[in-house]
Amino acid sequence: MKKSQPFLLSILSVLIFVVITGCMSMNIGDKGAIRGRVFGDNGPLQGVRVEAGDQVAFTNDAGDFLLENVSSGAQYVFFSFEGYTGALVKVTVVKGNEVPISPDGSVTLSLSSDNNDYEYLVSIYQLGFYEKSFLDSEKYIKEFTGSNLIPNVLFIKGASAYYLGDYQTSLSILKDMVKSYPDNEFADDGQYLLARCLGQGLNQWWDSINEYKNLIQNYPQSEFVGVAYYEMGDCYYILESYSNASVAYDQARVFGGEIEKKSIYGLAHCFYKLELFYKAASLFAEYVQKYPNDEFADDAQYFEGASWYRRDDYQQALEAFDKSIVQYPTGTWYNGILIAPASMFNKGLCLEKLGRYSEAYQVYLDIIRKYPGAKWADGTSLISNAQYRIELLKDAVL
């Protein structure tokens, strides 16, 4: 179901007060302290649990608390008390100072209800407190069994498990949620995370592909359809099913934006693997033209040259490798190894194919001078290959 803001990505408004100024100097080193008073439905509350990081305090009979030895900087303070909805307050703790919890120094808790507790649950989930949102989801399900918000809470519970890296638990919860509540507003979110659990989480790529297909088929208006096509392409690519991957990437392209960018790059590599070198070279060139400053532009420029070379179009390859050397002299592979030496070596091979042996010889010498420790992307020595080409060309050049 399409929503105005993707639930997985947006931050809902919560009760947050940012306190910047402190008072009452304290001698507590790099830490600070937070003070305040907590009110309930009938006045101050005694015994409220107040925590920030690993520090915990409880309110006294006047509802007051002092939370000491809290790390300086922005901190979230959690409040919990039986019969009341939890609260979350953001405070900027000042080193060596005591700061109030809010401008008036107080926090008021609301009586527990399915709506109040759900809003709080959404808040902590959206802020990334997944352990708390998982545990509070379990509590909510037990306390509000008949609430119409149970499907949403099940999603939060499953999604929290996903982000905690507990993919099996997440898988079980989300499967039940989607099966039991297929028309819920977050069913497509759950279906999407189902696919990710199986793929990126458990490396069950074929099962992941099937779940992406279910998302696309059952929720065609979902905001996750574009990314589903793209990630399905990734699954096929990992499985070396490059033809299927190319179809998925091509379908993802139409969604534009970041998905289009990633899909062009993936599709170009599929064409390269399928030995459709003209298509590969054209797409790599398109990628560099559209996204010249992207982190993968240097890779794409290299592979444009490699594609032309594999197609035996050595002049086009030479020009592409020249662009790689000039435009991305500091470009690196995923592991930090420089791309430029590999581009120079392939430039030398192009020059050889074109009968320009003296120029090729000079390029190989330049590699050794400029990059004496040059390596291929897999970490093997590139210098030994350059030295071998030099030896082969000596008779033709000297």
N, C-alpha and C positions, 0 to 999 in steps of 0.2 A: 504494500500500500504506500503510495507516495505521500510524503509528509512535507510540511513547509520547511522543516529542518531535520536532517538525518539524525535519528535518535542516538546512533553510535558516535556521532561526532560533535553534536551541539552541547552547550553548557546551559542548563536551566538556571534561572535565578534562584538564589538561596539567601538565607539570612546571614549576611556578611557585613561586619563592621570593620573597617581598617583603622586601627589606632596608631598614629605615627609618633605622637609625643609622649614622653615618659615623665615621671615625677618621682620624688623621694629617692635620692641617690642611694645605691646599695653596693656593698663591697662583695660582689659575687663573680668577679673575673669576667670571662667571656659570656656568661649567661645573663639572663634577665628574669623578671618575675611578672606574673599577671594576677591582678586582683579583681574582685567583683562580687556581685550579689545576684542570686538566682531567685526569681519569683515564679510562683505557680498560680493556680486558679484562685487560691484564697490567701495569697501573701507569700512571704519568704518560705523557701523549701529547705529542709534540713536533710542531709545525706545524699545530695545530688553528686554523682560521680563526674569529675571534671578531669579531662586528660588532654595532654598535648605531647606528642612524641612518646617518650617512655616515662613521662612525669604524670603522676596521678594525685589528685586531692579530692576532698569531700567537703561539702558546705556544712557550716556549723548551724546551731539553732537559730541564728539570725539570717541564715541563707548566704553568709559570706564565705569566700574562699580565697586562698592565696596559693597560687601555683608557682613554685620556685624552681630554680635551676633549669629554666627553659632556654634552649639555644636561641641566640639572637637571630633576627630576621623574621620573615613572614612565617607564621605558624597557624595551623588550624587547631582550634580548641573544640573538643567534643563534650556535650552534656547529655547525660542519660539518667533517667529516674523512672521507677516503676509507675505505670499509669499515665505517663506523659510521653509525647513525641520527642525524639532526640533533637538536638539543636547543634548547629555548627557555626562557629564564629571565626573569622580570620583576623588575626592580630599581628601587628608588626612589633616584635619584641626588641627592645633597645638594650644593648649591652650595658650591664651595670645599673639598670634602672628598673623600676616597677611601673608597669603600664596598666591602665584600666581596660577591662574587657570590651567596653563600648564607650561612646562619648559620655553617656550618663552613668557609666560604671555598672550597668545591670543587664541581665538577660532574663527574658520571660519565656517560660516553656508553655506549650499548648497541650491540652488534654489529648491523650491518645485517641485516634480514630483511624479508620481505614484510609481516608483521604489525607489526613495530616501525616500519617506514618509513610504513606506512599510518596508524598512530596519530599519528605526527608530522605527516603531511600533513593529516589532519583537523584537528589543533590549529591549524596556521597558517591553514588555510582559514577555520575558524570564528572566528578572531580578526581576520580581514579582511586578511591579508597575501596578496592575490590574485596579485600578480606572482610571489611565491615559490611559492605553491601551484600556479600554472599551470606554472612551470618544473619544479618537483619532481614534478608529475604526469607530465610528459613523461619525466623520468628514471626514474620508477617503472615506467612502461609498457615501457621498453626493458630494464630490469634484471630485471623479474619477469613476463615474458611469459605464463607459465602460471598465474599466481596467480588464485585464484577471486575476488580483490578487484579485478580489472581493471575490471569494470563500474562499481564505486563510484568508482574513480579517474578513469575517463572522465567520470563526472558531475562530480566536483570540478574537473576540467580545463575542462569546458564551462561550469560555473557561474562559475569564476574569470574566464574570458573575458567572460562576461556582465557581471559586476560591474566589470570593467575597461573596459566600453563597447565591446568588440570583438564586436559582435552577429553579424556574418557568421561569424566563427570559432566562436563559441559555438553558433550555429545548426547548423553542419556537424557539430560534435562531438556535440551532444545528439541530433540526428536519428539519427545512427549508433548512439548508445548505446541509445536507446529502441527502435529497430528491431531491434538485435541482441540486446538483453537486456530484452524487454518484461515479464518477471516479476521483474526485480531489485527489491530493496526501495526503490531510489531512482528507479525508472523514472517514477513519477508526478511526483516532483520535477523530473526532466528534462523531462517533457512540459509541466509548468507553465511552466518557464523558456523552453521552445521558443515557447510562445504569447506570452510577454512579449517575447522577442527580436523577433518579427515585429511586434507591436503597439507597445508603448512604445519599443522600440529602433529599428525600421526603418519604422514607420508603414505597414506593410502590413496594414491593419485586417481585410480579409476573410480573408486567410490566417491571421491571428491568431485570428479567430473559429472557423475550422475546427479549429485546434489545441486551443482551449478545448473544443470539442465532443468531440474525440478523448479529452481528459482525462476529461471527464464520463462518456463512454460506456465507455471502457476501464478506468477506475479509479474506479468509483462510491463506493468506500469511502475514497478519498483525503481527507486533511485539506484539500486544496486545492480541492475541488469548490465550496464556497461562494464563495470568492474568485474562482474561475473564472467562475461565473455573473455575479458583480458586474462583473468586468473585461470580460467579454463584452458586458455591458450598456453599459459605457463605449465599447467599440469601435463598437457599433451607434449610440450617441448621436453620436459623432464623425462617423459616416457619414450622420447625419440620418435614420436608419431608426428613428424614435422608437417605432413600434409594436413592433418586435422588441426594442428596448432595454427597453421596459416589461415585456415578458414575462421577459427575463433578470433584471432587477432584482427582479421579483416572486418569481421562483424563489430568488433569493439571500436574500430576507428571512427565510425559514424557518430559516436557519442561525444567527440571533441575533447578539448581540454587536456588534462594530464593523461587521461585514458588514451586519447588519440596519439599523444606523443610516445607513450610506452609501447603502444601497439604497432606503430610504424617501425620502431626499433626491433621488436620481437619478430614482426613479419619479415623484415629484411634478413634477419638471421635464419629464419625458416627457409627462405628462398636460397640462401647460401648453402644450407645443409642439403636442400633438394637439387643443388647444382643448377638452379635457374639464375645464372650469374648476371644476366642483363637486368632482370627484375631486381635482384639483390643490390647491384651497383646503383641503380636508379633510386631505390628507396633509401639506401645509406646516404646518397647525395641529397635527397629531399630532406632527410633528417637533419643533416648539417646545415642546410640552407635555412630551415625553419627554426632550429634550436642551436645556433652556433656556440652559445655559451653554456649549454647543458653539460652535466657531468659525463655524459656518454658520447658527446660530440667527437671527442678525440678518438674513441674506439671506432665510431661510425666512419670517420674519415679514413682511418686505416683500412677498414673492411671494404670501403668503396674501391680502394686501390687493389686489395686482394681479389675482389670480385672481377674487376676488369682483367687482372692478370690471369685468373683461372679461365677467363673467356678468350684468352690469347689476344686481347686487345692491349698491347703493351704500351702504346702511346697514351691511351686513356689512363692506364694504370700508372704510368710515369707521372702524369699530371696530378693524379690523386695522391700519390705518395709524396710528391713535392709539397702539396697543400698540407698534408699531415705534418711534415717537417717544419714548415714555415709557420703555420697557424697554431700548431699545438706542440711547441718545442719542449714543454714541461709536462705534457699529457702522460698519464700512467694507466696501466692495466688495473684491474680490481685489487691486485696484491701490491701495488706501489711500484712495480717495475716500469721503467720508462718505455714509451712506445716509439719515440724518435729513432733509436738505433735500429729497430726492426723495420721501420719505414725506410731508413737509409739503405739497409741491406736489400730490401725488395726493389728500391730504386735502382741499385746496382744491377740486379737481375734483369730489370726492364731494359736498362742501357745495353746490357749484353745481348739480349734478344733483338735489339734494334741495331746491333753491329757497332755500337759506340764503346769499344772496349777500353780505350784510354780513360774516358770519363768514368766508366764503371770501376776501373782499377783505382782511380783517385777517390771515389766514394768509399770503397772498402778501406783504404788507408785512413780516410777521415774518421771512419767509425772507430778504428783502433786508437787514433790520437785523441778524439773527443770523449769516447766512452770506453776506456780500457777494461772496464768490468762489465760490459754490456751483456744482458741476458735476454733470452726469449721469454714470453709470458709464462711459460711453465717452469722457469728458473734455470734452464740449461744454458750453457755458454753460447752466446752469439759470436763472440770473438773468434772462436775456433772455426766457425763457418766462414767468417770474413777472411781469416788467414788462408783458408783452403782456396777461396776464390782468387786471392792475390797470387798464390802459387800457380794456379791454373792459367792466369792471365799474363804471367811474367813473359813468356815467350812471345806472346802477341803484342805486348806493349813495349818491352825493353829492347 
